[in-house]
Amino acid sequence: MFQKTAEKIFLAAIVLLVSVCFAEAQGQTQTQTQTRTQTQPQTNVFQGSKNIESIVAWVNSDIILKSEYDKRVTEIRDELTRNNNGKVQGPQLEQAIREQTKLALKELIDEALYRQQAKEMGLTGELEVLKALERMRQERKLASSEALEKEIISQGYTLDEVKDNLRNQVLRDQVLQREVYSRVVISNDEVRKYYDEHQKDFDRPAGIHLREITVITENRGEEERASQRKKIDEALAAVKKGDDFAAVAAKYSESQTASEGGDFGFFTKGELSPSLEEIVGKLEKGQVTDVLPVQGALMIIKLDDKHDGGILPFELAQKEIQNILWQKALEPKIKDYLTKLRAAGFVKVAEGYTDAGAPQAAEKVSEVK
């Protein structure tokens, strides 16, 4: 889950150099050395003043160390145990852990492939990581970044580990956005067909569907806050002028929902804060609020639609259905993409380990369309 450091890459070079020198001392040729390095990766630990870690997988120019693999296995066990809430115990829990740990090396190889693709595309994910940390701080109502770091440490992690985890997620999404996500298209006919066949699944209590435009003011200087106020005032003016709210949100909003036209979601009574629920409760369908100061931000909210209870109309269920069908169609596309990356590169695992994502002998790599 965590990105390898430059020191590990340097360590890999040392391992290779020692291997070559050892081979030459035995009278083997350079060609034989290269052949052995490519076909029979050495995973033994060389003894010396310091132990050199075993390598469990080679992913193009990257390596995966046994310590990384062991850490991932431990994380899987801890997560399954923690989230299980005692529902599954004993042999059943151990079986679930064994099944999940079979995917540990696959996940690490996938992450390495995503990072390599991101690097080729010039993506770093640094800005998104900082934004994610800031959202974490705000959600936990912590006063500073230092307070967030203390809480992270109290949970048994380091700030660097959390950053690496977030970076892996960000780079994965950015690569897939370019290579896969945009190519998965769900037609209106598919959405309508699903709705007609699953209407009973959309029985909902009364609620409202909202859209938002949000700009961040927290941790900004006086001039920046004034600039942010000007920005959201411009957005409100555009909306009141008649511009499409979704288009304005995409242009001005700094929220994660900006790429989805500010779609804030469907809320039933009690799911919003009392103050916000009171404000939007006075709106009619299609109306928007004035600029609302909230903790660390400024918002504009639109009451997109209302539901009185019962089966959601198609218009309100449409986005949820699109997400269901999109996720269903996405999984095989991602698998094809990762299989393609494996086939195009050099991926090899050490003896005794298995890459669950390796293409089967008869498996064909299809183009992502």
C-alpha positions in Angstrom: 0.0 0.0 0.0 3.0 2.3 0.4 5.2 3.6 -2.3 8.8 2.4 -2.3 11.5 4.9 -1.5 14.5 5.8 -3.6 16.7 4.0 -1.0 14.9 0.7 -1.9 15.7 1.2 -5.6 19.3 1.9 -4.7 19.3 -1.2 -2.5 18.1 -3.2 -5.5 21.0 -1.9 -7.6 23.4 -3.1 -4.8 21.8 -6.6 -4.8 22.3 -6.8 -8.6 25.9 -5.6 -8.4 26.8 -8.1 -5.7 25.1 -10.8 -7.8 27.2 -9.9 -10.9 30.5 -9.7 -8.9 29.7 -13.1 -7.3 29.0 -14.6 -10.7 32.2 -13.3 -12.2 34.2 -14.7 -9.3 32.8 -18.1 -10.2 34.1 -17.6 -13.8 30.6 -17.1 -15.4 30.3 -14.8 -18.4 28.3 -11.6 -18.5 25.7 -13.2 -20.8 25.2 -16.0 -18.3 24.8 -13.5 -15.5 22.1 -11.5 -17.5 20.3 -14.7 -18.3 20.3 -15.8 -14.6 19.1 -12.4 -13.5 16.2 -12.4 -15.9 15.0 -16.0 -15.5 16.0 -16.9 -12.0 15.6 -13.9 -9.6 17.7 -14.3 -6.5 15.7 -14.0 -3.3 18.4 -15.2 -0.8 19.7 -12.7 1.8 23.4 -12.0 1.4 25.2 -12.1 4.7 27.5 -9.3 5.7 27.6 -6.3 8.0 23.9 -5.8 7.2 21.2 -8.1 5.9 19.8 -7.3 2.5 16.1 -7.8 2.3 14.5 -10.5 0.1 12.8 -9.4 -3.1 9.4 -11.1 -3.8 8.6 -9.5 -7.1 10.1 -7.5 -10.0 7.7 -5.1 -11.8 9.6 -3.5 -14.7 12.2 -1.2 -13.0 10.6 -1.5 -9.5 10.9 -4.2 -6.9 8.6 -5.4 -4.1 10.4 -6.3 -0.8 9.3 -9.1 1.5 8.8 -6.6 4.2 6.2 -4.7 2.1 4.4 -8.0 1.3 4.4 -9.0 5.0 3.1 -5.6 6.0 0.3 -5.8 3.5 -0.7 -9.3 4.8 -0.7 -7.9 8.4 -2.9 -5.0 7.3 -5.4 -7.3 5.6 -5.6 -9.5 8.8 -6.0 -6.4 11.0 -8.7 -4.9 8.8 -10.7 -8.1 8.5 -10.5 -8.6 12.3 -11.4 -5.0 13.1 -14.3 -4.6 10.7 -15.7 -8.1 11.4 -17.3 -7.0 14.7 -17.2 -10.6 15.9 -19.7 -11.8 13.3 -17.2 -14.3 11.9 -14.8 -16.1 14.2 -12.5 -19.0 14.4 -12.0 -21.1 11.3 -14.4 -19.0 9.2 -12.4 -15.8 10.0 -9.1 -17.5 9.2 -10.5 -18.8 5.9 -11.6 -15.3 5.0 -8.1 -13.9 5.9 -6.4 -16.6 3.8 -8.6 -15.8 0.8 -7.8 -12.1 1.1 -4.1 -12.5 1.6 -3.9 -14.4 -1.7 -4.5 -11.0 -3.3 -1.8 -9.2 -1.3 1.0 -9.5 -3.9 -1.4 -8.8 -6.7 -2.4 -5.5 -5.1 1.2 -4.5 -4.6 2.0 -5.3 -8.3 -1.1 -3.4 -9.4 0.0 -0.3 -7.4 3.5 -0.4 -8.9 2.0 -0.6 -12.4 -0.3 2.3 -11.7 2.6 4.4 -10.3 4.7 3.7 -13.4 1.9 4.6 -15.7 1.3 7.8 -13.8 5.0 8.7 -14.0 4.9 8.3 -17.8 1.9 10.5 -17.9 3.6 13.2 -15.8 1.2 12.7 -12.8 2.3 13.1 -9.2 -0.9 13.4 -7.2 0.7 15.7 -4.7 -2.0 18.5 -4.8 -4.8 15.9 -4.4 -3.0 14.3 -1.5 -2.8 17.7 0.3 -6.5 18.3 -0.4 -7.4 14.9 0.9 -5.4 15.5 4.2 -7.2 18.8 4.6 -10.6 17.2 4.1 -9.6 14.6 6.8 -8.6 17.4 9.2 -11.9 19.2 8.6 -14.0 16.1 8.9 -12.4 15.3 12.3 -12.8 19.0 13.4 -9.1 19.2 14.2 -7.4 22.6 14.7 -4.3 22.1 12.7 -2.2 19.7 10.5 -0.1 18.9 13.5 -3.2 17.7 15.4 -4.1 15.5 12.4 -0.7 14.0 12.4 -1.0 13.2 16.1 -4.3 11.5 15.5 -2.8 9.5 12.7 0.1 8.4 14.9 -2.4 7.4 17.6 -4.0 5.0 15.2 -0.7 3.2 14.6 0.4 4.8 11.3 2.8 7.5 10.3 2.0 10.6 8.2 4.2 9.4 5.4 2.3 6.1 5.3 -1.0 7.8 5.0 0.3 10.1 2.3 1.7 7.1 0.4 -1.7 5.4 0.7 -3.6 8.4 -0.5 -1.1 9.0 -3.3 -1.5 5.4 -4.5 -5.3 5.9 -4.6 -5.1 9.2 -6.4 -2.6 8.0 -9.0 -4.7 4.9 -9.6 -7.8 7.0 -10.2 -6.0 9.5 -12.4 -4.5 6.7 -14.6 -7.8 4.9 -14.8 -9.6 8.2 -15.6 -7.5 8.6 -18.7 -7.2 5.0 -19.7 -10.5 3.3 -18.6 -13.2 5.4 -16.9 -13.9 7.7 -19.8 -14.4 4.6 -22.1 -17.1 3.0 -20.0 -20.4 4.4 -21.3 -23.8 3.5 -20.0 -26.7 4.3 -22.3 -30.0 5.8 -21.2 -31.8 2.6 -22.5 -29.7 0.5 -20.1 -30.5 2.8 -17.2 -34.3 2.8 -18.0 -34.3 -1.0 -18.4 -32.6 -1.5 -15.0 -35.1 0.9 -13.4 -38.1 -0.9 -14.9 -36.7 -4.3 -13.7 -35.7 -3.1 -10.2 -38.3 -0.5 -9.2 -38.9 -2.1 -5.8 -35.2 -1.4 -4.9 -35.8 2.3 -5.1 -38.4 2.6 -2.4 -37.2 5.6 -0.3 -38.5 7.8 2.5 -39.2 11.4 1.8 -36.1 13.5 1.0 -34.5 16.1 -1.1 -31.8 16.0 -3.8 -29.2 18.8 -3.6 -26.4 20.3 -5.6 -23.6 22.5 -4.3 -20.9 25.0 -5.2 -18.2 25.2 -2.6 -15.0 27.2 -2.2 -12.5 26.7 0.6 -11.6 29.6 2.9 -9.9 27.8 5.8 -6.2 28.4 6.3 -6.3 31.3 3.8 -5.0 34.8 4.4 -7.2 37.9 4.4 -6.5 38.6 0.7 -7.2 35.0 -0.3 -10.4 34.9 1.6 -11.5 38.0 -0.1 -10.6 36.4 -3.4 -12.6 33.3 -2.6 -15.6 35.4 -1.6 -15.4 37.2 -5.0 -15.2 33.8 -6.7 -18.3 32.4 -5.2 -20.2 35.7 -5.6 -19.4 35.4 -9.4 -20.7 31.8 -9.3 -24.0 32.9 -7.6 -24.4 35.8 -10.1 -24.0 33.3 -13.0 -26.6 31.0 -11.5 -29.1 33.8 -10.9 -28.5 35.0 -14.4 -29.8 31.6 -15.6 -26.6 29.7 -16.3 -26.8 25.9 -15.8 -26.0 25.2 -12.1 -24.1 22.0 -13.0 -21.9 23.9 -15.5 -21.2 26.7 -13.0 -20.3 24.1 -10.3 -17.9 22.5 -12.7 -16.2 25.8 -13.3 -16.1 27.4 -9.8 -16.6 24.7 -7.1 -13.6 23.3 -5.2 -15.5 20.4 -3.8 -15.1 16.8 -4.9 -18.5 17.0 -6.5 -17.4 19.6 -9.0 -16.8 17.1 -11.7 -20.3 15.8 -11.3 -22.0 19.2 -11.6 -22.1 19.7 -7.9 -24.3 16.7 -7.3 -24.4 16.7 -3.4 -26.7 13.7 -3.2 -30.1 12.7 -1.8 -30.9 13.4 1.8 -33.7 12.2 4.1 -34.8 14.1 7.1 -32.2 14.3 9.8 -29.2 13.6 7.6 -28.2 17.3 7.2 -27.2 19.5 10.0 -30.2 21.2 11.6 -29.2 24.7 10.5 -28.7 23.6 6.9 -31.9 21.5 6.9 -33.8 24.6 8.0 -32.4 26.7 5.2 -33.0 24.2 2.3 -36.4 23.3 3.8 -37.6 26.8 2.8 -36.6 26.3 -0.9 -38.8 25.2 -3.7 -37.6 22.8 -6.4 -35.1 24.6 -8.6 -34.3 27.4 -6.1 -30.8 28.2 -4.8 -29.6 29.7 -1.5 -27.5 32.8 -1.2 -23.9 32.3 -0.2 -23.7 30.3 3.0 -20.7 30.5 5.4 -20.0 27.1 6.7 -17.0 25.8 8.6 -13.9 26.5 6.5 -15.8 27.2 3.3 -18.5 29.2 1.5 -21.4 27.3 -0.2 -24.3 27.8 -2.6 -26.9 25.0 -2.5 -29.6 24.2 -5.0 -32.7 22.2 -4.2 -32.6 20.0 -7.3 -35.7 17.9 -6.6 -38.0 16.7 -3.8 -39.4 13.3 -3.0 -42.5 12.7 -0.9 -41.7 9.1 -0.1 -42.2 5.8 -1.9 -40.7 4.6 -5.2 -38.2 7.2 -6.5 -39.2 8.6 -9.9 -36.8 7.7 -12.7 -35.2 11.1 -12.7 -34.2 10.8 -9.1 -33.1 7.2 -9.4 -31.2 7.7 -12.6 -27.8 8.7 -11.1 -27.8 5.8 -8.6 -28.6 3.4 -11.4 -25.8 4.9 -13.6 -23.4 4.3 -10.8 -24.5 0.7 -10.3 -24.2 -0.2 -14.0 -21.0 1.8 -14.4 -19.3 -0.1 -11.5 -20.5 -3.4 -12.9 -19.1 -2.6 -16.4 -15.9 -1.2 -14.9 -14.5 -4.2 -13.2 -13.7 -6.3 -16.3 -12.3 -3.3 -18.0 -9.8 -2.6 -15.2 -8.8 -6.3 -15.2 -8.2 -6.2 -18.9 -6.1 -3.0 -18.5 -3.9 -4.5 -15.8 -3.5 -7.7 -17.7 -2.4 -5.6 -20.7 0.2 -3.8 -18.6 1.6 -7.1 -17.3 1.8 -8.5 -20.8 3.6 -5.4 -22.1 6.1 -5.2 -19.3 8.3 -7.4 -17.2 6.6 -8.8 -14.1 8.1 -11.8 -12.3 7.5 -13.1 -8.8 9.9 -15.1 -6.6 9.5 -18.8 -6.0 6.9 -19.5 -3.4 4.8 -16.4 -4.3 1.8 -16.0 -6.6 0.5 -13.0 -8.6 -3.2 -13.6 -8.6 -3.5 -11.0 -11.4 -1.2 -12.8 -13.8 -2.9 -13.7 -17.1 -3.8 -17.3 -17.5 -2.1 -19.3 -20.2 -5.2 -19.3 -22.4 -6.3 -15.8 -21.4 -6.3 -13.2 -24.2 -5.7 -9.5 -23.5 -8.5 -7.5 -25.0 -8.3 -3.8 -25.9 -9.9 -1.4 -23.5 -12.7 0.2 -25.5 
